[in-house]
Amino acid sequence: MKKQIKPIAAASVLAFGIAPLSAGAIEYNEVQDQYPALTGWSESDWNSYLEDNYGTSLSDYTTTGDLEADIGEPIDVDMIGNTDTEDPNILDIMEKYNLNTDELVSFLAAYDNRDNIHFVGDLENALQDSGQTPVNEGSGNDQATTGDSDNEQTTVTDQSTSESGNDQVNSGDSTSDQATSDESGIDQSELEETYLVPLGWSVDEFNRYLDDTYDMNLNDLNLFEDLEATVGPVLTDENEQELIGEYDLTHDEYVGLLNEYGETPEDYDFVYDLDDSLEYYTSEQPSQAETEQGAEMPDTASSSVAYILMGMGAVMLGGFMLKGRRKYGEH
């Protein structure tokens, strides 16, 4: 769970200084966290790609969710040529444009700008530029089947009352279940694949984390992209090492820093949470941090100052007593 850091002395600075400056454009490190597979891309590379393909730059996006809405998830088109169709993003594209693997492979082999396809949005743009259009969902075939002939309509109409009643009940249950699952607007399959399975959490556990950390739950979010922009990527060995490297820490220094505040690396599940903690623990006033563990702050400069003041007080008291003795004691 995220350690709820509550800086006291810096509160006014955060409220009036940093917030206005950070509002608006997303930061480059947020983009790196959102797309860890493209850590080789510099900020200049990102801006060049966005300018060439969408006429935008990173400064035009407020959140990583807005960015993903344009470009989508990263894909590796080279794997398609090896008949790898397990990527759910590729499968979605194939279904959306009614393509099989051979047809998609043939299209990519003939496409001149294949090397410029890095994201789902690039592949969709390429297909649409070549004249492909998405298949309309829920039209055509269903209507034709419903009205093929009078005999089929009669057969449907003459079903027994009990079967019709059961179908209506089942239909009602299905609608209710669908309304429940779609209440949050979050794609359940993406939630499971991106968060629940890697973390080994249930939906209730995820909601408890959101409530403890952000005072919200899944029902407060409309899109899965909003959730990703809020909690960030799940912490992995790879992005953990990359993050502690950004703070110029060795692994031992990183573990020792967390231990000073009663924490361990295992207390963290998300990149954003760990980044927040490291940023504050390495700041000028880390003694203001309050952790979920409730750990005592280490013996830092603040406690040393207290000892010095106590010592000075004892010396001054001794001096007053000695002066009084010299003045009155001999009489």
C-alpha positions as CSV (number, residue, x, y, z in Angstrom):
1,M,0.0,0.0,0.0
2,K,1.1,3.5,-0.6
3,K,2.7,5.3,2.3
4,Q,0.6,8.3,3.0
5,I,3.2,11.1,3.1
6,K,2.0,14.3,4.7
7,P,4.6,17.0,4.4
8,I,3.8,19.7,7.0
9,A,6.3,22.4,6.6
10,A,6.1,22.3,2.8
11,A,2.3,22.4,2.6
12,S,2.1,26.0,1.7
13,V,4.8,25.6,-1.0
14,L,3.0,22.7,-2.5
15,A,-0.3,24.5,-2.5
16,F,0.8,27.8,-3.9
17,G,4.1,27.2,-5.6
18,I,4.3,23.8,-7.3
19,A,0.7,23.2,-8.3
20,P,0.3,26.1,-10.7
21,L,3.6,25.3,-12.4
22,S,2.8,21.6,-12.8
23,A,-0.8,21.9,-14.0
24,G,-1.4,21.2,-17.7
25,A,1.2,19.2,-19.6
26,I,2.3,15.7,-18.6
27,E,5.9,15.2,-17.6
28,Y,8.4,13.1,-19.6
29,N,8.9,10.7,-16.6
30,E,5.2,10.0,-16.5
31,V,5.3,9.0,-20.1
32,Q,8.2,6.7,-19.4
33,D,6.3,5.1,-16.6
34,Q,3.3,4.6,-18.8
35,Y,5.3,3.0,-21.6
36,P,8.2,1.2,-20.0
37,A,8.8,-0.8,-23.2
38,L,9.9,2.5,-24.8
39,T,12.4,3.7,-22.3
40,G,14.9,4.2,-25.1
41,W,12.9,7.1,-26.4
42,S,14.0,10.5,-25.3
43,E,11.7,13.4,-24.8
44,S,12.8,14.7,-28.2
45,D,12.0,11.3,-29.8
46,W,8.5,11.4,-28.3
47,N,7.8,14.9,-29.5
48,S,9.2,14.1,-33.0
49,Y,6.9,11.0,-33.2
50,L,3.8,12.9,-32.0
51,E,4.5,15.9,-34.4
52,D,5.0,13.6,-37.4
53,N,1.9,11.4,-36.8
54,Y,-0.6,13.6,-34.8
55,G,0.7,17.1,-35.1
56,T,1.1,17.3,-31.4
57,S,3.7,17.2,-28.6
58,L,3.8,16.0,-25.0
59,S,2.9,19.5,-23.9
60,D,-0.5,19.2,-25.6
61,Y,-1.6,16.3,-23.2
62,T,-2.8,16.8,-19.7
63,T,-2.6,13.2,-18.6
64,T,-1.1,10.0,-19.9
65,G,-4.7,8.8,-20.4
66,D,-5.2,11.6,-22.9
67,L,-2.0,10.5,-24.7
68,E,-3.0,6.9,-24.8
69,A,-6.4,7.9,-26.2
70,D,-4.6,9.1,-29.3
71,I,-1.8,6.5,-29.7
72,G,-3.1,3.4,-27.8
73,E,-1.0,0.6,-26.4
74,P,2.5,-0.3,-27.8
75,I,2.5,-3.2,-30.3
76,D,5.3,-5.2,-32.0
77,V,4.3,-5.7,-35.6
78,D,7.4,-7.9,-36.2
79,M,5.8,-10.6,-33.9
80,I,2.7,-10.7,-36.2
81,G,4.9,-12.0,-39.0
82,N,5.9,-14.9,-36.7
83,T,2.2,-15.8,-36.4
84,D,2.1,-14.4,-32.9
85,T,-1.5,-13.3,-32.4
86,E,-1.7,-13.6,-28.6
87,D,-1.3,-9.8,-28.1
88,P,-4.9,-8.7,-27.1
89,N,-4.3,-5.4,-28.9
90,I,-3.6,-7.1,-32.2
91,L,-6.6,-9.4,-31.7
92,D,-8.8,-6.4,-31.1
93,I,-7.6,-4.8,-34.3
94,M,-8.1,-8.0,-36.3
95,E,-11.7,-8.3,-35.0
96,K,-12.5,-4.6,-35.5
97,Y,-11.4,-4.7,-39.2
98,N,-12.5,-8.3,-39.8
99,L,-9.0,-9.5,-40.7
100,N,-7.4,-12.9,-40.2
101,T,-3.7,-13.4,-39.4
102,D,-2.7,-14.0,-43.1
103,E,-4.5,-10.9,-44.3
104,L,-2.9,-8.7,-41.6
105,V,0.6,-10.1,-42.4
106,S,0.1,-9.5,-46.1
107,F,-1.1,-5.9,-45.5
108,L,2.0,-5.2,-43.3
109,A,4.3,-6.8,-45.9
110,A,3.0,-4.4,-48.6
111,Y,2.8,-1.3,-46.3
112,D,5.6,1.2,-47.0
113,N,5.8,2.7,-43.5
114,R,5.7,-0.5,-41.5
115,D,8.7,0.6,-39.5
116,N,6.8,3.6,-38.2
117,I,4.1,1.5,-36.6
118,H,4.8,1.5,-32.8
119,F,1.3,1.8,-31.3
120,V,-2.3,0.5,-31.9
121,G,-3.2,4.0,-33.2
122,D,-0.5,3.8,-35.8
123,L,-1.8,0.4,-37.1
124,E,-5.4,1.7,-37.2
125,N,-4.2,4.8,-39.1
126,A,-2.3,2.6,-41.6
127,L,-5.3,0.4,-42.2
128,Q,-7.7,3.3,-42.7
129,D,-5.2,5.0,-45.0
130,S,-5.3,1.9,-47.2
131,G,-9.1,1.9,-47.4
132,Q,-9.9,-0.5,-44.6
133,T,-12.9,0.4,-42.5
134,P,-14.1,-1.0,-39.1
135,V,-16.8,-3.6,-39.3
136,N,-20.1,-2.3,-37.9
137,E,-21.0,-4.2,-34.8
138,G,-24.4,-5.6,-34.2
139,S,-25.9,-4.9,-37.6
140,G,-26.6,-6.6,-40.9
141,N,-26.4,-10.3,-40.1
142,D,-28.6,-10.2,-37.0
143,Q,-31.3,-8.3,-38.8
144,A,-31.2,-10.6,-41.8
145,T,-31.4,-13.7,-39.5
146,T,-34.4,-12.2,-37.7
147,G,-36.4,-11.7,-40.8
148,D,-35.3,-14.5,-43.1
149,S,-38.7,-16.0,-43.6
150,D,-42.3,-16.2,-42.2
151,N,-41.7,-19.8,-41.1
152,E,-38.8,-18.8,-38.9
153,Q,-40.8,-16.0,-37.4
154,T,-43.7,-18.4,-36.7
155,T,-41.3,-20.9,-35.0
156,V,-40.0,-18.2,-32.7
157,T,-43.5,-17.0,-31.9
158,D,-44.8,-20.6,-31.2
159,Q,-42.3,-21.3,-28.5
160,S,-43.8,-22.6,-25.3
161,T,-44.9,-20.2,-22.6
162,S,-42.5,-21.8,-20.1
163,E,-39.5,-21.4,-22.4
164,S,-40.4,-17.8,-23.1
165,G,-40.8,-17.0,-19.4
166,N,-37.4,-18.6,-18.6
167,D,-35.8,-16.6,-21.4
168,Q,-37.2,-13.4,-20.1
169,V,-36.0,-14.1,-16.6
170,N,-32.5,-15.0,-17.9
171,S,-32.5,-11.9,-20.1
172,G,-33.3,-9.8,-17.1
173,D,-30.6,-11.4,-15.0
174,S,-28.1,-10.9,-17.7
175,T,-29.0,-7.2,-18.1
176,S,-28.7,-6.7,-14.4
177,D,-25.3,-8.5,-14.3
178,Q,-24.0,-6.4,-17.2
179,A,-25.2,-3.2,-15.5
180,T,-23.3,-4.2,-12.4
181,S,-20.1,-5.1,-14.2
182,D,-20.2,-1.9,-16.3
183,E,-21.2,0.3,-13.5
184,S,-17.7,1.7,-13.1
185,G,-17.0,2.0,-16.9
186,I,-13.8,0.1,-16.3
187,D,-13.0,-2.7,-18.8
188,Q,-12.8,-5.8,-16.5
189,S,-10.5,-7.7,-18.8
190,E,-8.0,-4.8,-18.8
191,L,-8.3,-4.4,-15.0
192,E,-7.5,-8.1,-14.5
193,E,-4.7,-8.3,-17.1
194,T,-3.0,-5.0,-16.0
195,Y,-3.5,-5.1,-12.2
196,L,-5.4,-7.9,-10.5
197,V,-3.5,-10.8,-12.0
198,P,0.1,-9.3,-11.5
199,L,-0.8,-8.2,-8.0
200,G,-2.8,-11.3,-7.1
201,W,-5.6,-9.0,-5.8
202,S,-9.4,-9.2,-5.9
203,V,-11.6,-6.3,-7.0
204,D,-12.4,-5.7,-3.3
205,E,-8.7,-5.5,-2.4
206,F,-8.1,-3.1,-5.3
207,N,-10.9,-0.9,-4.1
208,R,-9.5,-0.9,-0.6
209,Y,-6.2,0.3,-2.0
210,L,-7.9,3.1,-4.0
211,D,-9.9,4.1,-0.9
212,D,-6.9,4.2,1.4
213,T,-4.6,6.0,-1.0
214,Y,-6.8,8.2,-3.2
215,D,-10.2,8.2,-1.3
216,M,-12.0,6.8,-4.3
217,N,-13.0,3.4,-5.9
218,L,-13.5,1.9,-9.3
219,N,-17.0,3.2,-9.5
220,D,-15.7,6.8,-9.5
221,L,-13.8,6.2,-12.8
222,N,-15.3,6.3,-16.3
223,L,-12.4,4.8,-18.3
224,F,-9.6,2.4,-17.8
225,E,-7.2,5.0,-19.0
226,D,-8.3,7.2,-16.0
227,L,-7.3,4.4,-13.7
228,E,-3.9,4.0,-15.3
229,A,-3.2,7.7,-15.1
230,T,-4.1,7.6,-11.4
231,V,-2.3,4.6,-10.0
232,G,0.4,4.2,-12.6
233,P,2.2,0.9,-13.6
234,V,2.6,-2.1,-11.3
235,L,6.1,-2.2,-9.8
236,T,8.4,-4.7,-11.4
237,D,12.1,-5.5,-10.9
238,E,12.9,-3.6,-14.1
239,N,11.1,-0.4,-13.4
240,E,12.1,-0.5,-9.8
241,Q,15.8,-0.5,-10.7
242,E,15.2,2.2,-13.2
243,L,13.5,4.4,-10.6
244,I,16.1,4.0,-7.9
245,G,18.7,4.8,-10.6
246,E,17.0,8.2,-11.2
247,Y,17.6,9.0,-7.5
248,D,21.3,8.0,-7.8
249,L,20.9,5.3,-5.2
250,T,22.5,1.8,-5.2
251,H,20.2,-1.0,-4.2
252,D,21.7,-1.2,-0.7
253,E,21.2,2.6,-0.3
254,Y,17.7,2.3,-1.5
255,V,16.8,-0.5,1.0
256,G,18.6,1.4,3.8
257,L,16.6,4.6,3.0
258,L,13.3,2.8,3.3
259,N,14.4,1.0,6.5
260,E,15.1,4.4,8.1
261,Y,11.3,5.0,7.9
262,G,10.2,1.5,8.9
263,E,9.6,0.3,5.4
264,T,10.9,-2.3,2.9
265,P,10.7,-2.5,-0.9
266,E,8.0,-5.2,-0.4
267,D,5.6,-2.5,1.0
268,Y,5.2,-1.0,-2.5
269,D,3.2,-2.3,-5.4
270,F,3.1,0.7,-7.7
271,V,5.8,2.9,-9.4
272,Y,4.0,6.1,-8.5
273,D,3.8,5.2,-4.8
274,L,7.5,4.4,-4.6
275,D,8.4,7.5,-6.6
276,D,6.5,9.7,-4.2
277,S,8.2,8.2,-1.2
278,L,11.7,8.4,-2.6
279,E,11.2,12.0,-3.7
280,Y,10.2,13.0,-0.2
281,Y,12.7,10.8,1.7
282,T,15.5,12.4,-0.3
283,S,14.1,16.0,0.1
284,E,15.4,18.6,2.5
285,Q,12.7,17.8,5.2
286,P,12.2,14.1,5.2
287,S,11.7,14.1,9.0
288,Q,8.2,15.5,8.3
289,A,7.1,12.2,6.7
290,E,4.5,10.1,8.3
291,T,4.3,6.5,7.1
292,E,1.5,4.0,7.2
293,Q,3.8,1.9,9.4
294,G,3.8,4.6,12.0
295,A,7.5,4.1,12.5
296,E,9.6,6.4,14.6
297,M,11.8,8.8,12.7
298,P,15.5,8.0,12.8
299,D,17.9,9.8,15.0
300,T,18.5,12.7,12.6
301,A,19.6,16.3,12.9
302,S,16.3,17.2,14.6
303,S,16.9,15.0,17.6
304,S,20.6,16.0,17.7
305,V,19.5,19.7,18.0
306,A,17.2,18.7,20.9
307,Y,20.2,17.1,22.8
308,I,22.3,20.2,22.2
309,L,19.7,22.5,23.6
310,M,19.2,20.3,26.6
311,G,23.0,20.4,27.2
312,M,23.1,24.2,26.8
313,G,20.3,24.5,29.3
314,A,22.1,22.4,31.9
315,V,25.3,24.5,31.5
316,M,23.4,27.7,31.9
317,L,21.6,26.4,35.0
318,G,24.9,25.4,36.5
319,G,26.4,28.8,35.8
320,F,23.5,30.6,37.6
321,M,23.9,28.3,40.6
322,L,27.7,28.9,40.8
323,K,27.2,32.6,40.5
324,G,24.7,32.6,43.4
325,R,27.0,30.5,45.5
326,R,29.8,33.0,45.0
327,K,27.6,35.9,45.9
328,Y,25.8,34.5,49.0
329,G,27.5,31.3,49.9
330,E,30.5,32.7,51.8
331,H,28.3,35.0,54.0
